[in-house]
Every structure is written in C-alpha cells, then in structure tokens.
Amino acid sequence: MQFEKTMNFGNNINEFLKSSAKRALGGNTPKSLRKASIELKDKEVQWLCILDYSATEDDIEDCAVAGTEIIADYTWEYGINEMFEKTKPYDKPRELKNVVYQRLEKNFKERDSDEQEWITENNYCGKCKKADTGLNYPIEYEFNGKIYVDGICKVCGTSCSTEMKIETE
C-alpha cells in the first residue's frame, strides 16, 4: 500500500498562506522589516520581505528563517522562492497578493519644522561612531511600542536608526 500525503488548504489557500506567514514572523520580525507578503504560484510559495536600508545580514537571516518555517507547513512537492529587498525611505514597497506585515510608518513631515530639525540633527551613526551627524531622508515609524526615526547619515551616507524618547507630562 502506497501512502501519498496531499495538502488540505481548507476553503481558502490565501488564508492558509497568511496564517503560516504570520506564525513564522512571530519570532523573526526584525525592526528593519517594512513589509512582508506571500502568495502561491503553481506549487511554489513566493515570500517577499521588504526591508529598509538599516537592515543587517542578521535581519535578512531572520526573514529567511521565517521562510524556512513557512515552507515547513507544506508537503515535499512545494518549494519556496524567498525574495529580500531593501528600499529607500519614502519608496513605496512592492507587495505580493497577501500582505502579512506592514510597519506602521508615520509622515515625518507632519511635525513642525523645529521638531523635524531637532530630530534629524540629534542622532547617532554606528559607522561614523559619532553623535549628531544629521539625517537625510528621515522616516518615522513605530515598532514594538517604540518610535524610531531612520535616515541616511549626512556624514558617511549609511543608514542610521534612532529611537525617539517621548516625554510625557
């Protein structure tokens, strides 16, 4: 007797894909991840992670680990195409059919000009090993209950990330 396992996606393949991806991202969501999406083409899972320029090799590895966990939900005849891309601040990240994660990004330009100037001048660059280098192309977002401003260092041109301390009265 020969046993053949087939996939049972229930009523909706897209819900199965999203559920699998959300579970996999649970412990593997780097701060630099802007958007993650997934879809199925034939028998190949398409896994797309869009990261900002501050992404490290460890961040990309976290996304790859999530991809490994996703494909583990499928039988042997399925494959996975993992795509990891870095985008510039304010570039709209591309997406596949099912978006499973999207970082909450705020419009930095809505702050008053004095606040914008103070924030972009009070940062730390890990490459320069200097504080207050200034930021080009600042982008503000929330991650795990904290607010960050990322941008490009005005001195060396690398990506910088600064956690903002919000003072409450």
RAMO-V128203 format. One record per run of one state. SS is the DSSP state (H for helix, E for strand, - for the rest). FROM is the first residue (numbers start at 0). TO is the last residue. If there is no record, write none. Layout:
ss->{SS:SS}
from->{FROM:FROM}
to->{TO:TO}
This chain:
ss->{-:H:-:E:-:E:-:H:-:E:-:E:-:E:-:H:-:H:-:E:-:E:-:E:-:E:-:E:-}
from->{0:12:25:32:41:43:52:56:71:78:87:97:102:103:106:107:110:112:121:123:125:129:131:134:143:145:153:158:164}
to->{11:24:31:40:42:51:55:70:77:86:96:101:102:105:106:109:111:120:122:124:128:130:133:142:144:152:157:163:168}
